Amino acid sequence: MEVLINKNSGVLEVNVTGRIDTNTAPELESAINKELGDLKVVELNLRGVIYISSAGLRVILIFHKALSAHGGKLIVQNANEDVMDIFDMTGFSSFLNIEEKN
């Protein structure tokens, strides 16, 4: 997994490629925590993600809840069909802000 982070106009842009699984989810969580600070919006671009496990879902849920509790939001972008299937099966698509961004 590779994580690229950019702060842009009060938004934390997180671009992820590869697999988000038991081995890599802690790295993603740490990378976001390190840069989040007092920012209220996180754009999590999953365009390059080929697989997400329950450990990856846990990280997304943690940030969704934390940001929502403080008036912020997590925006999940560019999830491929396989990742969207996982979001749909687990119910994540019912509460996540999911969008396509080119």
C-alpha positions as CSV (number, residue, x, y, z in Angstrom):
1,M,0.0,0.0,0.0
2,E,1.1,3.5,-0.7
3,V,-0.4,6.6,0.9
4,L,0.1,10.1,-0.5
5,I,-1.1,13.0,1.6
6,N,-1.7,16.6,0.6
7,K,-3.2,19.5,2.6
8,N,-5.1,21.8,0.3
9,S,-7.4,24.7,1.4
10,G,-8.3,23.2,4.7
11,V,-8.8,19.7,3.3
12,L,-6.7,16.7,3.9
13,E,-6.4,14.8,0.6
14,V,-5.4,11.2,1.1
15,N,-4.6,9.1,-2.0
16,V,-4.3,5.4,-1.4
17,T,-3.1,2.6,-3.8
18,G,-2.7,-1.1,-3.3
19,R,-4.4,-3.2,-0.6
20,I,-5.8,-2.0,2.7
21,D,-5.7,-5.0,4.9
22,T,-4.6,-6.2,8.4
23,N,-0.9,-5.4,7.6
24,T,-1.4,-2.0,6.0
25,A,-4.5,-0.5,7.7
26,P,-2.5,0.7,10.8
27,E,-0.1,2.5,8.4
28,L,-3.1,4.3,6.8
29,E,-4.5,5.2,10.2
30,S,-1.2,6.5,11.4
31,A,-0.6,8.6,8.3
32,I,-4.0,10.3,8.5
33,N,-3.7,10.9,12.3
34,K,-0.2,12.4,11.8
35,E,-1.5,15.0,9.3
36,L,-5.1,15.6,10.4
37,G,-4.6,18.2,13.1
38,D,-7.7,20.4,13.3
39,L,-8.8,19.9,9.7
40,K,-12.5,19.1,9.3
41,V,-12.6,17.5,5.9
42,V,-10.7,14.4,4.7
43,E,-11.0,13.3,1.1
44,L,-10.0,9.6,0.9
45,N,-9.3,8.8,-2.7
46,L,-9.4,5.0,-3.3
47,R,-8.9,5.0,-7.0
48,G,-5.8,2.8,-6.7
49,V,-7.2,0.5,-4.0
50,I,-7.6,-3.1,-5.3
51,Y,-8.8,-4.7,-2.0
52,I,-10.1,-3.6,1.4
53,S,-10.5,-5.9,4.4
54,S,-12.4,-5.5,7.6
55,A,-9.3,-3.8,9.1
56,G,-9.5,-1.2,6.4
57,L,-13.2,-0.7,7.0
58,R,-12.4,-0.2,10.6
59,V,-10.0,2.7,9.8
60,I,-12.6,4.3,7.6
61,L,-15.3,3.9,10.3
62,I,-13.0,5.4,12.9
63,F,-12.3,8.5,10.9
64,H,-16.0,8.9,9.7
65,K,-17.1,8.8,13.4
66,A,-14.4,11.1,14.7
67,L,-14.9,13.7,12.0
68,S,-18.7,13.6,12.2
69,A,-18.5,14.1,16.0
70,H,-16.7,17.4,15.5
71,G,-18.7,18.7,12.6
72,G,-16.4,17.5,9.9
73,K,-16.8,14.9,7.2
74,L,-15.0,12.0,5.5
75,I,-15.5,11.9,1.7
76,V,-14.6,8.6,0.0
77,Q,-13.7,9.1,-3.6
78,N,-13.3,6.9,-6.7
79,A,-13.9,3.5,-5.1
80,N,-13.8,0.8,-7.7
81,E,-16.6,-1.8,-8.3
82,D,-15.0,-4.4,-5.9
83,V,-14.6,-1.9,-3.1
84,M,-18.1,-0.5,-3.7
85,D,-19.4,-4.1,-3.4
86,I,-17.8,-4.4,0.0
87,F,-19.2,-1.0,1.1
88,D,-22.7,-2.2,-0.1
89,M,-22.5,-5.6,1.6
90,T,-21.4,-4.1,4.9
91,G,-23.8,-1.2,4.9
92,F,-21.0,1.4,4.7
93,S,-22.5,2.9,1.5
94,S,-25.6,3.9,3.5
95,F,-23.7,6.3,5.7
96,L,-20.4,7.2,3.9
97,N,-20.1,10.3,1.7
98,I,-19.1,8.5,-1.6
99,E,-18.4,10.4,-4.8
100,E,-16.6,10.1,-8.1
101,K,-14.0,12.7,-8.7
102,N,-12.0,12.9,-11.8
